[in-house]
Amino acid sequence: MAPMQNYVAIILVSALIAGCASTPSTRATRESSRQVDAAEQRCLALAMYWEARGEGERGMLAVGSVVLNRVASRDFPSRACAVVRQGGESPPCQFSWWCDGKSDVPRARPQWNAALTTADYMLRVRPKDPTHGALFFHSTAIKSPWLRSRERTVRIGGHIFYR
């Protein structure tokens, strides 16, 4: 093969390899460029903050997954804010922090920032669900007899998850 043909062949093979190698990152870019509704992000972040702010990213992902699993279920509202607020601001409600009569303004700035970042990530990328499809959870500090009929999926941090 002549030197110019070698050069062209090298360029073509390099372009082909680069194109194949960039496919996953192109997919990731497409996924990460999903539009995120600011209100939905805030509602998801509030749920993660109030339910799991002391449990790190994995605990927040687990609580966020329950909210998003409910959004995907026909048995619950189809928006994160509606899931979080289901039942109104007086008991019984779905999330006790929502209907306890106290302020829902986050006070711990680092944990709030982590919740916002995690909510944004979950809404853009849709990571693997660490709860295995859970629709319910409760603190390990309480007994919940109403969940006896549900399948326990996992314990993460201070919460037990069920579907």
Buried (B, 14 or more C-beta within 10 A) or exposed (E): EEEEEEEEEEEEEEEEEEEEEEEEEEEEEEEEEEEBEEEBBBBBBBBBBBBBBEBBBEBBBBBBBBBBBBBEBEEBBEBBBBBBBBEEEEEEBBBEBBBBEEEEEBEEEEBBEBBBBBBBBBBBEEEEBBBBBBBBBBEEEEEEEEBEEBEBBBEBBBBBBBB
